[in-house]
Amino acid sequence: FVININATTNANATGNITNTATVSSYLNSSDSNLQNNTSSDVLVLTPPINLHRAESVVQASNGDFIVVGSSDSLTQGKEFTVRRYAPDGTTILWTKVENFSANNDVAVDVALDNLDKNIVVVGYAGGPTTTNTQAVLMKYDPSGTAIAGFPKTVGTLTDANYDYFGSVAIDSRDRIVTGGFDGPETVQVGSRARFVVHRFLSSGAVDTTFGISPSASGRTETDVLAVLGHSQYLNGLDDVLIEERAATAATKGIYRIYAGGLIRYTPINISTFAITRYNQSGALDTTWGGVGAIETHITNGAIDTTPGDPAQASILYEMGLQTSGGITRLVATGTGCGPVDCAYGSEADRSCVVTRYDLAAGAIDTTFGSSGAANFGASNATGGKACTAMDVNKTTNEIAVSGSGYNTTTGADYMARKLGINGALGTININDNPNAYAALNPREDRSQGVIWTSATNVMTVGFSFDTTLLDEWVVKGY
């Protein structure tokens, strides 16, 4: 593998990636309200690639950005893609493309080990059908070379199971925690209807100290609906988060794993935020919500204390820890239904929702937003907003969210917004059409990942969709 990559053609990847567009320099905007940076910051991957999406981003201590997602060579379908940029956000240091299967292979999330050198990427490899995938864990050194012993996989491409890693976090001992699904694709009884958390050693070996029966060693699974006393239909895990604190003479150490996503009561409508918490061994921490899990009902973007309302439709996508005034709390973001159309999967009337929880037992922190939730979008004349990513600023404790702003004329537009420590809404950047396409319907632009790069600026990644050029990989600063 050669690190030096030609800016026009990456000949080192196993698939073809070409960059024939002029990409302007990434410029940090001084606007604290996340107004649109005048730089385009758009990477256009042109034919023979026709489908490509950036899914997640991290920043190394030297300022480099590592972006993961998928690219499409047409002959192989989607390909597992990792790209490293210099701090300017434009200079491409290397690109790695993996073909784990002859079908769709996608990198979904990325994290860095504690030495800030090695890159851990999770996702999936595609089997012959959409319900036949293999969960994939990859690890690269800083030059993009795969580390010996990787990839690690769960499931096979021929076992008719839906195996998927959708999130990754790394603890202080460089153990790798993943969240996702694995097992038969059977909604009513299969393990896609459960939250599944794995823990691996830094080497990729299964961590045999983690995992609770009936799960295999190194793995724990939770039927969240059953834990919360509901009839089972579907659980969906989207994010994992680790909370750690070293022991002192005055306090005990803390090691907790949070898994967040959604639970659905019926095949049609009712879905809610759901968060489970596990201890060091992988057992449910029953101090969290009294049973090890909590659910948050959201109607029209606000907290709803009455479970089972058919108007409840919300999906949790990402979590973070926020410390303010010496108190650490959990924040979560996702998408809630709007006041007009709450049908599951509806987009045009949805709202972005951010919630905050006390860590003692998972109670809603009512000092945040309005009674525990900040939301925006559903009443906006241009359509609803959907938040799919979030990051908490380590210096200011402010919150950045990103996703889509739906517009009845042009479809879904790239969107980012900053929230204050307690959920006060800053200026939103919506209707951002990264490639300035003419109004086409449907067109979908969406940010899939966001990180703070300073006290005032963020980097987002995602895709811009056009019915002619299809998906384009986007890296954009605000």
N, C-alpha and C positions, 0 to 999 in steps of 0.2 A: 504494500500500500504506500503510495507516494503522497506526502503532505501537501506539496506545492500544487495548487490547482489553478489552471488557466481560467481567467475571469469569464471567458466566452464559452468554453466547453470543459466539463468535468469528465476527463477520460479515465478517472481512477475508480469510478463507481461501476457496479455491475450492471446498472441500467443507465440509460441516456438521460442526462440532465443538461439542458442548455440554458444559458442566460444571455439572451440577445438584447434585452432591454437595457436602457441606461438607468442605473439606480442611483438616485441622488444620495448625498451623505446623510447619515442620521444626525439630526441636530437636536440638542436638548432645548426644549422650549422653556422660557422662564415663566410662562403663564401657569400659575398654581391651580387654575380652574380647568386644566386639561383641554384648553382650546386647541383646535386643529393646528398641528405643526405644518408650516407651509411646505416642508419637505415631503415628497411623495412616499419615500421609504417602501416602495413596492418592488418585490422581486417577481418578475413575470417568467414563468417557465413555459416556453413555447413548444410547438410540435417538435418531435413526435410525442411529447407528453400532453395529455389533455385533461387529466384530473390530478390535482395536487393541493394538499391542505396542510398548513402548519397547525399543530395541535397544542403545543406546550413550549415554554421557554424558561431557562434558568440563566443566571449570570454568575460567572466565576469571579474569584477575588481579584483577578487581574483586569476585570472589565469585559472579558469576552462573553458573548452570548452563545448558548447552545440551544438550537431550535430543533424540535422533532415533529414528524408528521408522516405524510405519505406523498409519493410521486407516482406517476403512471407512465409506463413505457409502451402502453397499448398491447404489446405482445404478452406481458406478464401480469397485467392488471396492476393494482396498487402495489407499491414497493415501500418497505420499511425504510424511512429516510431520517438521517441525522446530519445536521449542518452546523458548523462552528463559524461564528463571525467575530471579527475584531471589534474592539469597543466602539468604533464608529458605526457599527450596525450595517455596514455596507460591504466591507472587505471580507470575502469568503476565504477562510483559512483552510477548510477541508469540508468535503461532503462524503458521507458514507451511505450507500444504498444496499439494502439486503433483500435477497429473494429467498425467503424461507419456504415458499410454496409456488405453485404455478398460478395461484389465484391472488386474492387481495391480502397483502401484508401491511399492517399499519402500526407505526409507533405512536403511542397515545400520551405518555407522560415521561418526564425526565427529572432526575435528581443528581446531585453531586455528593461524593463521599466527603468525610470530615476533613480530609487533607486537601479538599477542593481540587483534586486532580482527576480522579477517575469519574466517568460519566455512566450513570445507570439509567437504562431506558426500558420501559415496558410497553407491551402492546399485544398484538395477536397475529397469527398466520392463518390464512384462509384455506379452508377445505373446499370440496366440490360443491357444497351448498352453504347458504348463509347461516345455517344452524350447525355447521360442522367447522369449528375453528380450534386453534391450538394457542394457549397462552404462552407468551414469549418474554423472557428476561434477558437483556443484553447488557454487557459492561465493556466500556472502551477506555483506553488510556487517553491522556490529553491530546495525542496525535491522531486519534480516531482509529487506532488499531484495536481489534477485538482482543480482550484479555483471555488467556487460555482457560478452558473450561466452560466458556459461554458460546452459544446461548444455552440457557436453561429453559425447559418447557414443561408445561402441564397439559396432559391430554395428548392425543395424536390427531393427525389429519384424516384418519379413517374410522374413528370410533363413534361418529355421529353425535358427538357432544359439543356443546357450546362452551369452550374454555377461553377465558378472556382476562387479561390484566388491564385495568383501566386507570390505576393510580399507583404511585410509588412514593415511599418516604424512607429515610435512612436515619437510624438512631446513632447515639454517640459512640457506639462500638462498631459502627459501620455495618450493622445488620440491616438487611433490606426487607422492608415490609411492603407487601402488595395488597391491593384490594381489587375485587372483581367477582367473576363467576367461574365455576367449573362443575361439570357434570352434565347429565342429560338435559336437553333443551325441552323440558316438560314444565309448563308454567305452573300447573297445579301441585306437582309433587317434586319436581326436579330441583337441583341446587341452583339453577338460575333464579329460583324463588327464594334464595337465601343470600345474605351477605357472607362472602368468603374472604378471609384474610390469611395470607401466607407470611411466614418469616424465614428468610434465608440468611446464612452467614455471608460475610463479605466475599468468600470464595465461590459463592453460588450454591454451596451444599445446603441441604435442608437443615433448619435449626430444630434439632430433636427435643429441645427444652420448651418448645412452643407447640400448642395444639391441644384441644380438649376433645375427648370422646363425644360423638362417634367419628370425629374427624381424624384423618391420618396425621401422623407426626409432622409437625411443622405447619399445620393448617387448622384453622378453626372456622366453623360456619354457624350462622345464626339465622333461624327463621324468625325474622323481626316481627312479623304479623302475629305469630303464635306467642312470642314473648309479651307483646302488648295486648294480647287477648282478642285478636281479630281473626275472622275467617281468612284463610290463606287465598291470595290470588297472585300477587307479584311483589317482590322486593327488588330494588335495583341499586347496587352500590356504585357510587361515582367518585369518592375521594377517601383517602386515608390520611391521618395526621397523627404525629407522635408528640406527646407532651412529656418532657423529662426535666427533673430537677435533682441535682446531687444532694445527698444527705449532708447536714451540718450538725454541729453539736446541739443545736436548738431545734432542728426540724428533720423530719424523715424525708428520705428521697422519694421522688415520684417517677413512675414510668407508666404511662397510659397510652393506649392506642384508640383513636376515634375512627369510626367508619361512618360515612354519611351518604345518603342517597334518598330514595323515595320508597314508599310503600303504597300499594294500590288495593283498595277494598273490593272494587268491582271491575269487570272488564271494560266499563265505559268511562266512568268519571273519576271517582274520588281517589285522589292521590295526595300525600302529605310529605313534608320534610321528615326524615327519620335519621337519628344518630345513635349508634351504639358505642359503648366504651368497654375496653378490655384491659385486664391487668397484665403484668409481665409474662405470665404463663399462657395467656390467650383466653382465660376464663372471663366471662362477662363480669364487669364491675357493678354489682347490684346496688351500690350507693348512687349510681347514675339513674335517675328516674325511678328508683326503688326496685327496678327489675333488670337494669343494665341497658335500657333503651328508652329513648324519648321520641315523641312525635309532635310536630307543630302543624296545626291546621291553619291554612291561610285561605281567606276568601276575599276577593277583590283587593288583594295585596296587603291585607291586614290580618293580624292574629285573630283567629276564630276559636273560641273555647268550647264550641259545641261540635263534638266529633260526628262525622257521618253526613254533614251537609252536602248534598249533591253538587253545590257550587264550588266545592273545594277541589282545586287542581293545582298542585305545586310540585316542583322538582328541585331538589338540592343538588348543586353541582360542585361546590368547593367550600372548604373550611379554612380557618386560620385562627391563630392565637393573638390576642390584642392585650397589651399591658398598659394600664393608665392609672395613675395615682397609686401605684404599688399593687394593683389588683389585676390579675390575669383572667380574661374571659375568652370564651369561644365565640367566634363570629362565623356565620354561614351565609352563602348567597345562592340564589337560584331564581326560578321563574314561577310566578303565581298567575292565576287566571284573572281576567279583567271583569268589569261589571256587566258586560254584555254577553260574551261568549266564553263559557267555562268548559266547553267540550274538551276532552283530553286530546292534546296534540294541536289545539287551536293556537295560532300565533298572533294574529292581527290585533287582538285585544288583551294581550298579556302584559304583566308588569314585572319589573325587576324587583326582587325582594332581598333584603339583608336582615338577618336576625342575630340577636346576641344572647348568650346564655352564661349564667354563673357556673363555675366549675365544681362547686361542692356537690350538687345533685342534679344539675341540668335545668334548673328553673329559668324561665324567660326573664331576662333583665329588662324590666319595664322602664328603666331610665334611658334606654336606647330607642331612638326614633319615636314612633308613636306606639306606646305600650309594648315595646320590645321589637318592633319591626320598622324599618325604613323602606319605602317603596316609591317607585316612580314609573310612569309610562302608560298606564291603562287609560288615563283620561286625556292623554296628549292627542291633539287633533291629527297628528301624523301617524297615529297607530300605536301599538303596544311596544314594550321593550322586553327583551329576554336577556338575562344575565347568565353567562356560562363560565365566568372566571372571576377571580378575586385575589388581591394581595393586600397584606397589611404592612404599612410603612414602619420599619423598625425604629426610625428616628422620631417621627411625628405621631405614630399610631393612627394616622388617617387610613382610610380604606379606598382602594381603587377597584372598580368593577368594570367588566367589559362584556360585550356580546353583540346583540343586534337591536337596531331600532327599526321597527316595521313601518313602512310607508305605503299607503294605498296606491300610490302612483308607480313607484319604482321597486317595490318589494321590500327586502330587508337590507338595511344599511349598517355598515360598521359603526360600532358605538362604544364609547368609554365615558366613565364618570367618576368623580372623586366625591367621597363622603367624609364628613368630619368625624372626630373621635366618637361622638355620640349619635351619629347617623344623620347630622344635618346635611342637606343635599347641596353640593356644589354645582357649578355650571356643567351641563351635559354637552358632549360633542356627539351629535346624531346626524343622520343623513350624510354621513361621510362615505363617499363613493370613491374608494382608493384609486381606481383607474379611470374615473370620470367617464364612465359609460353613459350612453344615452338611456333614457328611461325605458327599461324593458321589464316585462312582467311575464313570468317571474324572474327576478334576479335576486340572489341572496349573497350578501356580504356579511361576514360574521367574524368577530374576534373570539378565538378559542382559548387564549392564554394572555395573562397580563402580569407584569412584575414592576415594582418600583425600581428606578435606576438612580434616584436621588431623593432629596426631601420633597421635590416638586414635580418630578417627571416620571413617566412610565414608558415601558416598551410593551407593545401588544403584538400578538401573532394571530394569524387566522387565514381566511381565504376570501377572495373576491370572485363572484360567479357571474358569468355572462353566457347567454344562450348560444353565442357563437364560439367564444374562446373557452367556455367551461371554466373549471376552477383554477384560480391562480393563487399561489403561495404568497402571503403578505407578511411583511415585517414592518411595523409602523410605530413611530414615536409620537408622544404627545407631551 
